[in-house]
Amino acid sequence: MTEMHSPIARFMRPASAVAGLVLAAGVLTACGDAGATITRLTVGTPGPDPYTLMSGTDKTDIKERPKAGGTTTGDSPGLYGGTRREATCDPQKLIEFLQANPDKAGAWAKVHGIPVDDIPRYVSRLTPVVLRTDTLVTNHGYRNGEPTSGPAVLQAGMGVLVNGYGVPAVKCNCGNPLTRPDKKISPDGASYTGRSWPGFEERKVTEIEPRDAKKGTIVTFVLVDPEGTMGFERPRATEGEADGPPAELPATETELTGDSPSPYDSGLPSPGTGSPGTESPGTEPTGTESPGTPSPGTGEDGGDQPASPGVTSQDPGMGGGGDPTGAGTGTGSGTEPGPPMSLPPGEEPAPPVG
């Protein structure tokens, strides 16, 4: 049989091949970054490309939160912990360091979308807390005069500064700015680098979303002590001096949970029942309190670095009681802390949507 050499057939063959390549590319694209490499950063580890080194900011042997994994909002009672009447992270030291290192200050400010001159104001409005779950973030470092970034999981017990919407903004033991993880990155099925730790499971890695902007920014955080025995309130932008009296654990910390963590809501009632706090309306400059734009995570992942000296392994005593000052709710000793109060909407720029 004579083979037909049709011009149409010759035209269609390349088109089919192209279509196959396009389809294959589409399949690869649909996979997203499920296979991304995430760096595990243990308590006391500065990690790759630290801005600086700060000791004594992390806690060991912290009792982790019963609900772990999935996505939760930054205003969830009991999401964060801390030692009552004490904060291991020193915002003023971070401000002084950045002011003394203008090149690093410029890169640091760019991550959070603020002018360099606004660093003192921005940092002074952050709140020191301790992570109670292994938490997925984008970690922004500094190497050879250039900023770096990459996805990371911070171990529970690490000290961070959180912004007014409850999102981690600074990794305390190295000063690195933090932002929310890229939406394409998932802890499940990802590749991990860096030393692991007992109890680490992909399904227990938590992603923290900003508080609903319609509720305004948080004025009071409901924290849990490292041993998981009591709750207490910490007014935003304070370092322990205004902590409220010991109180019962939030209901989220006493409810029995199943073996499989899943995303959950904060379940907070509508705001507006508490004091408006000490901040005056209209004082927040545009762009100074955004939870951060998700980073593409283009930086190189590094291995473990030597642990920071002076990691806190035991907590001091609870200290004296008394009602909190500033923006606390003053629920009184022995009562369950209420949900975080909020400033009216509009006090700070709303977090990015979507």
Beta strands, then each sheet from edge to edge (+ up, - down):
strand 1: 37-41
strand 2: 70-73
strand 3: 80-81
strand 4: 127-131
strand 5: 135-143
strand 6: 146-154
strand 7: 159-162
strand 8: 168-171
strand 9: 176-179
strand 10: 191-193
strand 11: 206-209
strand 12: 220-224
strand 13: 231-235
sheet 1: 3+ 4- 7+ 8- 9+ 5- 6+ 1+ 10+
sheet 2: 2+ 11+
sheet 3: 12+ 13-
end
